[in-house]
Amino acid sequence: MRFDIVTIFPEFFGVLDVSLLGKARRDGVLELGVHDLRQWTHDRHRTVDDTPYGGGAGMVMKPEPWGEAFDALLGPDEDAAGTSDAVVVFTTPAGTPFTQSLARELAAERRIVFACGRYEGIDARVVEHVATRARVLEVSLGDYVLNGGEVAAMAMIEAIGRLVPGVVGNPESLVEESHESGLLEHPSYTKPRVWRGLEVPGVLHGGNHAAVAAWRREQALERTRRVRPDLLPDGDGAERTASRQP
Ligand SMILES: NC(=O)c1ccno1
């Protein structure tokens, strides 16, 4: 899997040199290219934005630098029809929600190019143009607005990258995670058995694996009902949904 990131703040992504993703890059399991959008500007001030047509506050990112960036990044991969097998992700609050299932879907891709907008966003023609050359996704990290797309891209790269085979040492650890089974993860405990008067549930150190599995399942259901009833099938979450009405 290769990630490419286009941003006006390339230094933002230095953190991807550490931890699991950094090791995966050193092991050759993941590749990462971080590209400064300003390398595709040609004026003295390396301008990447301008005032919005139709007026309004803020600035909009100009299409020309982005067009040249995608020429450089998608060009070598394009087939005779001018189509790349890369997936291009624009991180934006106006996108579809990023979920664990989308992360798993994208972890199977060969290459993902992240376009990190700033200011009031990127000229809409850029998405329209790139969609003629590659699969384009506009994806949101959540229903809130950040100052730019970099934090969202970082989170998505971590969520996707860790699912790529060979990145996480023990793939089993990816199975019992929140949202993998459609439920939130059960609570976890480690030594000491008693800490500040709080004891680890007896079932977990009783040695009965079937009882542990049943307890964990029930705990995952209870936690999901309490914290995220929206994740449960309507029939199961309806009571709490009703009780949550004003
Ligand atoms: N919610 C988001 O993904 C986002 C991206 C840029 N600003 O907000």
The ligand as an ORCA input file, in Angstrom:
! r2SCAN-3c Opt
* xyz 0 1
  N     -14.467     16.910      9.402
  C     -13.439     16.759      8.541
  O     -13.069     15.669      8.077
  C     -12.718     17.980      8.125
  C     -11.734     18.076      7.158
  C     -11.393     19.415      7.114
  N     -12.133     20.062      8.019
  O     -12.964     19.187      8.661
*
